């Protein structure tokens, strides 16, 4: 009888298509306990203190988040469509050619530029109202030297003027600094053209523009002059 049972059990275990439920039921409670006990005793005993592994993971994840944040801050150029152009231009990787129209026309207002130059330099002597200071600096408002012959005017600016001078019936004897290369200012043709156009149209003056070409022309024609002008040269 026992022989038959054992043979049947062997046959069951040999069956490759075995049924786990039947196998489980075949194991006795004692067997299960024994196996579990063995597994438990194999587990590492809980240790005192803490392991280094979670700390390392925390450090690693924090570093990654930090690096990703840095990456996004540095590579947000493409995400900036909504920002103002001024903000984008401050960005080192901003490529202006991508954002500019094909032809950029920069409009320069000679009067505004000239006024700025006048306010920076000439105003100290000729004053805001262009009236100068009696006895010291001649006026520029309503004066033929300003609104008359433009070549003479450019000449005065480039080379300066000194010695006795009569302007609108008053006598002056001062020094008007040179704004050409012999003076300390050494303004270019544009700067001289802007400031002269400005003084010819301010304080009620209504003379025409002094072009950049005109300044260049007078500069070239008088290039060999080494001294300041005097009243006799005008
Ligand atoms: C340091 C003072 C000083 C500055 C700065 C100065 N000027 Fe004069 N300017 C004079 C004096 C002084 C004269 C008269 C020179 C003389 O007595 O021979 C004069 C004469 C002139 C004249 C011819 C006389 C007249 O009244 O029209 C013009 C034009 C002129 N200045 C324009 C300018 C302009 C434009 C600037 C600025 C770009 C300028 N000056 C800056 C002192 C100055």
py3Dmol code that shows the C-alpha trace and the ligand (Angstrom):
import py3Dmol

protein = """\
ATOM      1  CA  UNK A   1       0.000   0.000   0.000  1.00  0.00           C
ATOM      2  CA  UNK A   2       2.735   2.506   1.006  1.00  0.00           C
ATOM      3  CA  UNK A   3       4.726   1.499  -2.017  1.00  0.00           C
ATOM      4  CA  UNK A   4       1.922   2.482  -4.308  1.00  0.00           C
ATOM      5  CA  UNK A   5       1.490   5.896  -2.659  1.00  0.00           C
ATOM      6  CA  UNK A   6       5.190   6.728  -2.826  1.00  0.00           C
ATOM      7  CA  UNK A   7       5.317   5.789  -6.467  1.00  0.00           C
ATOM      8  CA  UNK A   8       2.376   8.023  -7.159  1.00  0.00           C
ATOM      9  CA  UNK A   9       4.080  10.935  -5.336  1.00  0.00           C
ATOM     10  CA  UNK A  10       7.241  10.456  -7.365  1.00  0.00           C
ATOM     11  CA  UNK A  11       5.180  10.450 -10.505  1.00  0.00           C
ATOM     12  CA  UNK A  12       3.555  13.757  -9.437  1.00  0.00           C
ATOM     13  CA  UNK A  13       6.863  15.493  -8.787  1.00  0.00           C
ATOM     14  CA  UNK A  14       8.184  14.284 -12.108  1.00  0.00           C
ATOM     15  CA  UNK A  15       5.241  15.745 -13.913  1.00  0.00           C
ATOM     16  CA  UNK A  16       6.713  18.763 -15.649  1.00  0.00           C
ATOM     17  CA  UNK A  17       3.276  20.329 -15.961  1.00  0.00           C
ATOM     18  CA  UNK A  18       2.915  20.368 -12.189  1.00  0.00           C
ATOM     19  CA  UNK A  19       0.199  22.137 -10.232  1.00  0.00           C
ATOM     20  CA  UNK A  20       1.619  24.498  -7.582  1.00  0.00           C
ATOM     21  CA  UNK A  21      -1.522  24.301  -5.471  1.00  0.00           C
ATOM     22  CA  UNK A  22      -1.274  20.584  -5.264  1.00  0.00           C
ATOM     23  CA  UNK A  23       2.430  20.885  -4.497  1.00  0.00           C
ATOM     24  CA  UNK A  24       1.758  23.381  -1.680  1.00  0.00           C
ATOM     25  CA  UNK A  25      -0.846  21.182  -0.174  1.00  0.00           C
ATOM     26  CA  UNK A  26       1.636  18.377  -0.350  1.00  0.00           C
ATOM     27  CA  UNK A  27       4.018  20.222   1.999  1.00  0.00           C
ATOM     28  CA  UNK A  28       3.233  19.822   5.667  1.00  0.00           C
ATOM     29  CA  UNK A  29       3.043  22.729   8.152  1.00  0.00           C
ATOM     30  CA  UNK A  30       6.216  21.505   9.679  1.00  0.00           C
ATOM     31  CA  UNK A  31       8.070  21.705   6.379  1.00  0.00           C
ATOM     32  CA  UNK A  32       6.864  25.253   5.771  1.00  0.00           C
ATOM     33  CA  UNK A  33       7.948  26.368   9.211  1.00  0.00           C
ATOM     34  CA  UNK A  34      11.346  24.844   8.752  1.00  0.00           C
ATOM     35  CA  UNK A  35      11.911  26.554   5.435  1.00  0.00           C
ATOM     36  CA  UNK A  36      10.700  29.952   6.692  1.00  0.00           C
ATOM     37  CA  UNK A  37      12.849  29.663   9.774  1.00  0.00           C
ATOM     38  CA  UNK A  38      15.836  29.057   7.614  1.00  0.00           C
ATOM     39  CA  UNK A  39      15.008  32.094   5.438  1.00  0.00           C
ATOM     40  CA  UNK A  40      14.578  34.318   8.456  1.00  0.00           C
ATOM     41  CA  UNK A  41      17.875  33.284   9.957  1.00  0.00           C
ATOM     42  CA  UNK A  42      19.556  34.144   6.643  1.00  0.00           C
ATOM     43  CA  UNK A  43      18.329  37.771   6.832  1.00  0.00           C
ATOM     44  CA  UNK A  44      20.793  40.343   8.100  1.00  0.00           C
ATOM     45  CA  UNK A  45      20.199  41.496  11.655  1.00  0.00           C
ATOM     46  CA  UNK A  46      18.918  45.121  11.843  1.00  0.00           C
ATOM     47  CA  UNK A  47      21.918  47.351  12.680  1.00  0.00           C
ATOM     48  CA  UNK A  48      22.241  50.239  15.069  1.00  0.00           C
ATOM     49  CA  UNK A  49      22.722  53.801  13.640  1.00  0.00           C
ATOM     50  CA  UNK A  50      22.050  54.578   9.965  1.00  0.00           C
ATOM     51  CA  UNK A  51      23.383  53.316   6.679  1.00  0.00           C
ATOM     52  CA  UNK A  52      25.367  55.546   4.289  1.00  0.00           C
ATOM     53  CA  UNK A  53      23.330  54.473   1.275  1.00  0.00           C
ATOM     54  CA  UNK A  54      20.189  56.692   1.750  1.00  0.00           C
ATOM     55  CA  UNK A  55      22.436  59.661   2.521  1.00  0.00           C
ATOM     56  CA  UNK A  56      24.368  59.108  -0.684  1.00  0.00           C
ATOM     57  CA  UNK A  57      21.125  58.863  -2.698  1.00  0.00           C
ATOM     58  CA  UNK A  58      19.838  62.092  -1.157  1.00  0.00           C
ATOM     59  CA  UNK A  59      23.050  63.899  -2.082  1.00  0.00           C
ATOM     60  CA  UNK A  60      22.996  62.492  -5.595  1.00  0.00           C
ATOM     61  CA  UNK A  61      19.369  63.478  -6.267  1.00  0.00           C
ATOM     62  CA  UNK A  62      19.914  67.000  -4.860  1.00  0.00           C
ATOM     63  CA  UNK A  63      22.963  67.467  -7.094  1.00  0.00           C
ATOM     64  CA  UNK A  64      21.000  66.336 -10.148  1.00  0.00           C
ATOM     65  CA  UNK A  65      18.139  68.765  -9.418  1.00  0.00           C
ATOM     66  CA  UNK A  66      20.676  71.559  -8.973  1.00  0.00           C
ATOM     67  CA  UNK A  67      22.429  70.766 -12.277  1.00  0.00           C
ATOM     68  CA  UNK A  68      19.142  70.526 -14.182  1.00  0.00           C
ATOM     69  CA  UNK A  69      18.106  73.930 -12.777  1.00  0.00           C
ATOM     70  CA  UNK A  70      21.415  75.462 -13.906  1.00  0.00           C
ATOM     71  CA  UNK A  71      20.966  73.899 -17.337  1.00  0.00           C
ATOM     72  CA  UNK A  72      17.516  75.432 -17.745  1.00  0.00           C
ATOM     73  CA  UNK A  73      18.644  78.855 -16.603  1.00  0.00           C
ATOM     74  CA  UNK A  74      21.426  78.799 -19.194  1.00  0.00           C
ATOM     75  CA  UNK A  75      19.419  77.366 -22.057  1.00  0.00           C
ATOM     76  CA  UNK A  76      16.187  79.270 -21.816  1.00  0.00           C
ATOM     77  CA  UNK A  77      16.966  81.437 -24.880  1.00  0.00           C
ATOM     78  CA  UNK A  78      14.603  79.412 -27.035  1.00  0.00           C
ATOM     79  CA  UNK A  79      11.807  79.738 -24.464  1.00  0.00           C
ATOM     80  CA  UNK A  80      12.065  83.512 -24.328  1.00  0.00           C
ATOM     81  CA  UNK A  81       9.741  84.471 -27.183  1.00  0.00           C
ATOM     82  CA  UNK A  82       7.462  86.260 -24.724  1.00  0.00           C
ATOM     83  CA  UNK A  83      10.232  88.355 -23.187  1.00  0.00           C
ATOM     84  CA  UNK A  84      11.107  91.822 -24.388  1.00  0.00           C
ATOM     85  CA  UNK A  85      13.849  92.251 -26.960  1.00  0.00           C
ATOM     86  CA  UNK A  86      15.884  94.291 -24.479  1.00  0.00           C
ATOM     87  CA  UNK A  87      15.895  91.408 -22.005  1.00  0.00           C
ATOM     88  CA  UNK A  88      16.927  88.986 -24.730  1.00  0.00           C
ATOM     89  CA  UNK A  89      19.766  91.194 -25.936  1.00  0.00           C
ATOM     90  CA  UNK A  90      21.286  90.978 -22.467  1.00  0.00           C
ATOM     91  CA  UNK A  91      21.445  87.237 -23.013  1.00  0.00           C
ATOM     92  CA  UNK A  92      24.936  86.263 -24.215  1.00  0.00           C
ATOM     93  CA  UNK A  93      23.605  83.627 -26.569  1.00  0.00           C
ATOM     94  CA  UNK A  94      21.051  85.984 -28.117  1.00  0.00           C
ATOM     95  CA  UNK A  95      21.526  86.116 -31.865  1.00  0.00           C
ATOM     96  CA  UNK A  96      20.258  89.479 -33.109  1.00  0.00           C
ATOM     97  CA  UNK A  97      20.162  88.349 -36.737  1.00  0.00           C
ATOM     98  CA  UNK A  98      17.366  85.942 -35.861  1.00  0.00           C
ATOM     99  CA  UNK A  99      15.195  88.758 -34.531  1.00  0.00           C
ATOM    100  CA  UNK A 100      16.009  91.761 -36.734  1.00  0.00           C
ATOM    101  CA  UNK A 101      14.217  92.629 -39.927  1.00  0.00           C
ATOM    102  CA  UNK A 102      16.405  92.190 -43.006  1.00  0.00           C
ATOM    103  CA  UNK A 103      17.088  95.883 -43.355  1.00  0.00           C
ATOM    104  CA  UNK A 104      17.439  97.909 -40.184  1.00  0.00           C
ATOM    105  CA  UNK A 105      17.077 101.611 -40.856  1.00  0.00           C
ATOM    106  CA  UNK A 106      18.479 103.695 -38.035  1.00  0.00           C
ATOM    107  CA  UNK A 107      17.092 107.183 -38.181  1.00  0.00           C
ATOM    108  CA  UNK A 108      19.331 109.855 -36.694  1.00  0.00           C
ATOM    109  CA  UNK A 109      17.806 113.191 -35.826  1.00  0.00           C
ATOM    110  CA  UNK A 110      20.618 115.738 -36.458  1.00  0.00           C
ATOM    111  CA  UNK A 111      18.841 118.393 -34.387  1.00  0.00           C
ATOM    112  CA  UNK A 112      18.517 116.105 -31.357  1.00  0.00           C
ATOM    113  CA  UNK A 113      22.119 114.940 -31.709  1.00  0.00           C
ATOM    114  CA  UNK A 114      23.295 118.520 -32.176  1.00  0.00           C
ATOM    115  CA  UNK A 115      21.369 119.696 -29.137  1.00  0.00           C
ATOM    116  CA  UNK A 116      23.001 117.007 -27.056  1.00  0.00           C
ATOM    117  CA  UNK A 117      26.483 118.052 -28.224  1.00  0.00           C
ATOM    118  CA  UNK A 118      25.668 121.716 -27.653  1.00  0.00           C
ATOM    119  CA  UNK A 119      24.474 120.967 -24.125  1.00  0.00           C
ATOM    120  CA  UNK A 120      27.628 118.996 -23.402  1.00  0.00           C
ATOM    121  CA  UNK A 121      30.127 121.613 -24.526  1.00  0.00           C
ATOM    122  CA  UNK A 122      29.066 124.895 -26.168  1.00  0.00           C
ATOM    123  CA  UNK A 123      26.488 125.759 -23.506  1.00  0.00           C
ATOM    124  CA  UNK A 124      29.224 126.570 -20.983  1.00  0.00           C
ATOM    125  CA  UNK A 125      30.115 129.700 -22.972  1.00  0.00           C
ATOM    126  CA  UNK A 126      27.244 130.489 -25.338  1.00  0.00           C
ATOM    127  CA  UNK A 127      24.513 129.663 -22.766  1.00  0.00           C
ATOM    128  CA  UNK A 128      21.215 127.756 -23.062  1.00  0.00           C
ATOM    129  CA  UNK A 129      19.434 130.686 -24.700  1.00  0.00           C
ATOM    130  CA  UNK A 130      22.244 131.143 -27.269  1.00  0.00           C
ATOM    131  CA  UNK A 131      22.796 134.717 -26.049  1.00  0.00           C
ATOM    132  CA  UNK A 132      26.336 134.210 -24.752  1.00  0.00           C
ATOM    133  CA  UNK A 133      27.608 136.435 -21.968  1.00  0.00           C
ATOM    134  CA  UNK A 134      28.042 140.168 -22.613  1.00  0.00           C
ATOM    135  CA  UNK A 135      31.701 141.123 -22.973  1.00  0.00           C
ATOM    136  CA  UNK A 136      32.896 137.498 -22.761  1.00  0.00           C
ATOM    137  CA  UNK A 137      31.090 135.147 -25.124  1.00  0.00           C
ATOM    138  CA  UNK A 138      29.278 136.323 -28.273  1.00  0.00           C
ATOM    139  CA  UNK A 139      25.671 135.250 -28.986  1.00  0.00           C
ATOM    140  CA  UNK A 140      24.710 132.584 -31.538  1.00  0.00           C
ATOM    141  CA  UNK A 141      21.071 133.663 -31.852  1.00  0.00           C
ATOM    142  CA  UNK A 142      20.391 136.080 -34.714  1.00  0.00           C
ATOM    143  CA  UNK A 143      24.074 136.266 -35.717  1.00  0.00           C
ATOM    144  CA  UNK A 144      25.265 136.226 -39.347  1.00  0.00           C
ATOM    145  CA  UNK A 145      28.334 134.101 -38.492  1.00  0.00           C
ATOM    146  CA  UNK A 146      25.870 131.347 -37.554  1.00  0.00           C
ATOM    147  CA  UNK A 147      23.097 131.709 -40.125  1.00  0.00           C
ATOM    148  CA  UNK A 148      25.218 133.047 -43.017  1.00  0.00           C
ATOM    149  CA  UNK A 149      27.946 131.380 -45.088  1.00  0.00           C
ATOM    150  CA  UNK A 150      28.175 127.775 -43.935  1.00  0.00           C
ATOM    151  CA  UNK A 151      31.792 127.315 -45.085  1.00  0.00           C
ATOM    152  CA  UNK A 152      32.894 130.164 -42.809  1.00  0.00           C
ATOM    153  CA  UNK A 153      30.932 128.646 -39.945  1.00  0.00           C
ATOM    154  CA  UNK A 154      32.497 125.159 -40.419  1.00  0.00           C
ATOM    155  CA  UNK A 155      35.895 126.859 -40.634  1.00  0.00           C
ATOM    156  CA  UNK A 156      35.375 128.560 -37.232  1.00  0.00           C
ATOM    157  CA  UNK A 157      34.378 125.267 -35.633  1.00  0.00           C
ATOM    158  CA  UNK A 158      37.258 123.200 -37.039  1.00  0.00           C
ATOM    159  CA  UNK A 159      40.073 125.689 -36.368  1.00  0.00           C
ATOM    160  CA  UNK A 160      38.758 127.875 -33.548  1.00  0.00           C
ATOM    161  CA  UNK A 161      38.788 131.669 -33.355  1.00  0.00           C
ATOM    162  CA  UNK A 162      40.671 134.210 -31.246  1.00  0.00           C
ATOM    163  CA  UNK A 163      41.423 137.906 -31.019  1.00  0.00           C
ATOM    164  CA  UNK A 164      39.230 140.971 -31.304  1.00  0.00           C
ATOM    165  CA  UNK A 165      35.855 140.247 -32.878  1.00  0.00           C
ATOM    166  CA  UNK A 166      32.753 142.319 -33.392  1.00  0.00           C
ATOM    167  CA  UNK A 167      29.412 140.507 -33.227  1.00  0.00           C
ATOM    168  CA  UNK A 168      26.144 142.446 -33.688  1.00  0.00           C
ATOM    169  CA  UNK A 169      27.830 145.707 -32.667  1.00  0.00           C
ATOM    170  CA  UNK A 170      29.514 144.355 -29.506  1.00  0.00           C
ATOM    171  CA  UNK A 171      33.253 143.769 -29.060  1.00  0.00           C
ATOM    172  CA  UNK A 172      34.724 140.447 -27.928  1.00  0.00           C
ATOM    173  CA  UNK A 173      38.302 139.341 -27.459  1.00  0.00           C
ATOM    174  CA  UNK A 174      38.282 135.779 -26.274  1.00  0.00           C
ATOM    175  CA  UNK A 175      39.172 132.290 -27.421  1.00  0.00           C
ATOM    176  CA  UNK A 176      36.716 130.000 -29.187  1.00  0.00           C
ATOM    177  CA  UNK A 177      38.227 126.470 -28.975  1.00  0.00           C
ATOM    178  CA  UNK A 178      38.924 124.430 -32.124  1.00  0.00           C
ATOM    179  CA  UNK A 179      36.785 121.302 -32.620  1.00  0.00           C
ATOM    180  CA  UNK A 180      39.008 119.899 -35.401  1.00  0.00           C
ATOM    181  CA  UNK A 181      42.111 117.722 -34.888  1.00  0.00           C
ATOM    182  CA  UNK A 182      44.211 120.647 -33.574  1.00  0.00           C
ATOM    183  CA  UNK A 183      41.858 121.133 -30.608  1.00  0.00           C
ATOM    184  CA  UNK A 184      41.202 118.950 -27.585  1.00  0.00           C
ATOM    185  CA  UNK A 185      37.720 117.863 -28.760  1.00  0.00           C
ATOM    186  CA  UNK A 186      38.654 116.515 -32.218  1.00  0.00           C
ATOM    187  CA  UNK A 187      35.034 115.997 -33.305  1.00  0.00           C
ATOM    188  CA  UNK A 188      34.279 114.046 -36.485  1.00  0.00           C
ATOM    189  CA  UNK A 189      32.371 115.400 -39.509  1.00  0.00           C
ATOM    190  CA  UNK A 190      29.038 114.079 -38.203  1.00  0.00           C
ATOM    191  CA  UNK A 191      29.376 115.746 -34.818  1.00  0.00           C
ATOM    192  CA  UNK A 192      30.299 119.114 -36.321  1.00  0.00           C
ATOM    193  CA  UNK A 193      27.473 118.827 -38.854  1.00  0.00           C
ATOM    194  CA  UNK A 194      24.885 118.026 -36.136  1.00  0.00           C
ATOM    195  CA  UNK A 195      25.856 120.841 -33.775  1.00  0.00           C
ATOM    196  CA  UNK A 196      25.968 123.432 -36.579  1.00  0.00           C
ATOM    197  CA  UNK A 197      22.613 122.311 -37.982  1.00  0.00           C
ATOM    198  CA  UNK A 198      21.219 122.645 -34.460  1.00  0.00           C
ATOM    199  CA  UNK A 199      22.496 126.200 -33.796  1.00  0.00           C
ATOM    200  CA  UNK A 200      21.289 127.303 -37.261  1.00  0.00           C
ATOM    201  CA  UNK A 201      17.718 126.256 -36.384  1.00  0.00           C
ATOM    202  CA  UNK A 202      17.457 127.105 -32.670  1.00  0.00           C
ATOM    203  CA  UNK A 203      16.531 130.382 -30.875  1.00  0.00           C
ATOM    204  CA  UNK A 204      14.588 131.657 -33.880  1.00  0.00           C
ATOM    205  CA  UNK A 205      17.412 130.950 -36.365  1.00  0.00           C
ATOM    206  CA  UNK A 206      16.032 129.520 -39.614  1.00  0.00           C
ATOM    207  CA  UNK A 207      19.105 128.660 -41.722  1.00  0.00           C
ATOM    208  CA  UNK A 208      19.523 125.358 -43.571  1.00  0.00           C
ATOM    209  CA  UNK A 209      21.273 122.179 -42.517  1.00  0.00           C
ATOM    210  CA  UNK A 210      25.084 121.869 -42.627  1.00  0.00           C
ATOM    211  CA  UNK A 211      25.676 118.474 -44.227  1.00  0.00           C
ATOM    212  CA  UNK A 212      28.350 115.985 -43.229  1.00  0.00           C
ATOM    213  CA  UNK A 213      29.720 116.271 -46.783  1.00  0.00           C
ATOM    214  CA  UNK A 214      30.083 120.034 -46.387  1.00  0.00           C
ATOM    215  CA  UNK A 215      32.084 119.592 -43.166  1.00  0.00           C
ATOM    216  CA  UNK A 216      34.337 117.013 -44.847  1.00  0.00           C
ATOM    217  CA  UNK A 217      34.842 119.357 -47.797  1.00  0.00           C
ATOM    218  CA  UNK A 218      35.898 122.340 -45.641  1.00  0.00           C
ATOM    219  CA  UNK A 219      38.050 120.085 -43.464  1.00  0.00           C
ATOM    220  CA  UNK A 220      39.938 118.827 -46.554  1.00  0.00           C
ATOM    221  CA  UNK A 221      40.237 122.295 -48.103  1.00  0.00           C
ATOM    222  CA  UNK A 222      41.727 123.837 -44.919  1.00  0.00           C
ATOM    223  CA  UNK A 223      43.764 120.826 -43.785  1.00  0.00           C
ATOM    224  CA  UNK A 224      47.119 122.685 -43.943  1.00  0.00           C
ATOM    225  CA  UNK A 225      46.044 125.396 -41.482  1.00  0.00           C
ATOM    226  CA  UNK A 226      48.006 125.152 -38.210  1.00  0.00           C
ATOM    227  CA  UNK A 227      46.822 128.244 -36.319  1.00  0.00           C
ATOM    228  CA  UNK A 228      43.460 129.504 -35.056  1.00  0.00           C
ATOM    229  CA  UNK A 229      41.419 131.896 -37.171  1.00  0.00           C
ATOM    230  CA  UNK A 230      41.254 135.607 -36.395  1.00  0.00           C
ATOM    231  CA  UNK A 231      38.645 138.167 -37.452  1.00  0.00           C
ATOM    232  CA  UNK A 232      40.816 138.966 -40.492  1.00  0.00           C
ATOM    233  CA  UNK A 233      40.362 135.393 -41.827  1.00  0.00           C
ATOM    234  CA  UNK A 234      36.569 135.565 -41.793  1.00  0.00           C
TER     235      UNK A 234
END
"""
ligand_1 = """\
43
LIG
C 35.309 128.084 -23.877
C 34.184 128.867 -24.324
C 33.578 128.489 -25.642
C 33.068 127.292 -26.032
C 33.067 125.990 -25.246
C 32.534 127.502 -27.342
N 32.715 128.756 -27.760
Fe 32.107 129.551 -29.494
N 33.061 131.296 -29.045
C 33.691 131.575 -27.850
C 34.314 132.881 -27.917
C 35.081 133.542 -26.798
C 34.048 133.356 -29.176
C 34.551 134.676 -29.728
C 36.016 134.522 -30.168
C 36.742 135.826 -30.331
O 36.547 136.696 -29.487
O 37.526 135.933 -31.301
C 33.239 132.350 -29.851
C 32.745 132.467 -31.128
C 31.897 131.572 -31.736
C 31.284 131.772 -33.033
C 31.442 132.952 -33.959
C 30.899 134.207 -33.332
C 29.405 134.178 -33.123
O 28.973 134.748 -32.105
O 28.701 133.544 -33.925
C 30.522 130.668 -33.258
C 29.667 130.381 -34.480
C 30.682 129.784 -32.138
N 31.512 130.359 -31.225
C 30.060 128.548 -32.018
C 30.357 127.665 -31.013
C 29.845 126.316 -30.966
C 28.886 125.711 -31.968
C 30.381 125.708 -29.878
C 30.246 124.294 -29.421
C 30.529 123.290 -30.392
C 31.203 126.704 -29.223
N 31.145 127.865 -29.941
C 31.884 126.485 -28.061
C 33.733 130.728 -26.755
C 33.355 129.410 -26.741
"""
view = py3Dmol.view(width=600, height=400)
view.addModel(protein, "pdb")
view.setStyle({"model": 0}, {"cartoon": {"style": "trace"}})
view.addModel(ligand_1, "xyz")
view.setStyle({"model": 1}, {"stick": {}})
view.zoomTo()
view.show()
